[in-house]
Amino acid sequence: MWNLIASWPVVTIVGPGLVLLGFGALSMNPVPIKFALGCLAIGYLVILVRISCWVTFERSEPVWQRGVFVTGTFFATGILWFVSTQFALSRRQPAEQPAPPKVATEATPSLLFVIGSPLGDNQSDKWVMLIQHYGPNRAYSCTIEFVDLDRKNIEHEWLVKHPNTPFLPQGMFDASQASFQISEAGPEPVTASSFPWTPLDPNRQHYLVNISCREGYFVEHWEVTRVDGVLRSRVVIEHGPQWIQNNPDVSSSVFQCQDPEFVSQPLLTEIPKEKHAKVVHPGWRPNYRFEVPVAIIDPNGNIRSLSSVKLPDGSTRTDFGCWNLLTKHFGDAPSR
C-alpha cells in the first residue's frame, strides 16, 4: 500500500496538484492566504521527498553524483518554494485600517446661553447676566438652569463640616442658582433676557449652565478671572451626555472661546471676608472712562453692553476676545 502511495503516478498527481491548487486559491477574493501557503508547502515537500527517495534508493549512480543531484534538487525546489511563497504573500490583502474619526456634519444647533458683565463699572460688585442666542435659527422651548459653582461649593463645604445637619440653614446663604423659561428667541436681538447676579468674588467666578431647547440638551461652562487688572474669560458649550453617548466618534463641542491671557482659578471654599469690588451707579456717566466688559442701564431702562472703546490715538477698538459674546451674534454658519 505504501509503495502505491509513494509511486510516481500518485506523487506526480498529488505534488503538482497541490501546488496548482495553492496558486488557484490566490485568485480567490478574499484570498485564503493560509490555505494557499499550506498547499504550496505540502506540494513542494511531496515532490522534494519523492525525488530524494528515488535518487537515494532507486538509482545506482556513484554516491557523489547522487549527492550532487539531490543538492541541486533541494536548491532548485527551495528557490521555487521561496518565490511561490513571496508571490502568495504579495496577494495578501492589507489589514483594514481603523476608520478615521467622523467629522461632525450635523447642522449647527440653535440655543440660548449665558454670558455676563459688571453693571455700571468694570470693578462693580453687581453683575448683569445676559441670556444670549446662538445658532442660525430661532431657539424654541428653552429652559435655562444657571448654577453658581462657587456658591454651590461653599454650601457643600458647610454640609461636610456639619454632618449632622442634612439641610442648609434657611437664610444663611444667598441663592446659588436660578432657572428661566424662554419660549422663543432669535438672532435679533441677540439678547433674549437678562437677570442680576452678585458674584462672591467678581475677580474669580465659575458657572455651570444646563440648557434644554427643542434642538437638544447642552451644557455650558463659563469662568471669569481678573488677570493683571483685566477681566478674562473662558466659555465652553457642549452637547449633553445622551448626545455624546450616541455620537462617540464626534466632537461634543458646540462652541468654545478662551482669552489667551485667561488663567483658571479654583472654586471658592468660603465666603470672602474682604470685598474686592465697589458699589457704583449702574447708569451712564458723561466724561467717564468705561472699560470692557461693562454694562449700563440707559435712561429708558434698557441694558447696554459697551461694544467699543476710543483709544488714545483716536482709533476705536471693537474686538474684546470672549467678551464679544456680549454684543455680537455667534453661530450663524448653518453647519460646522
Secondary structure, 3 states (H helix, E strand, C coil): CHHHHCCHHHHHHHHHHHHHHHHHHCCCCCCCHHHHHHHHHHHHHHHHHHHHHHHHHHCCCCHHHHHHHHHHHHHHHHHHHHHHHHHHHHCCCCCCCCCCCCCCCCECCCEEEEEEEEECCCCECCEEEEEEEECCCCEEEEEEEEEEHHHHHHHHHHHHHCCCCCCCCCCCCCCCEEEEEEEEECCCCCEEEEEEECCCCCCEEEEEEEEEECCEEEEEEEEEEEECCEEEEEEEEEECHHHHHHCCCCCCEEEEEECCCCCCCCCCCCCCCCCCCECCCCECCCCCCCCCCCEEECCCCCEEECCCEECCCCCEECCCHHHHHHCCCECCCCEC
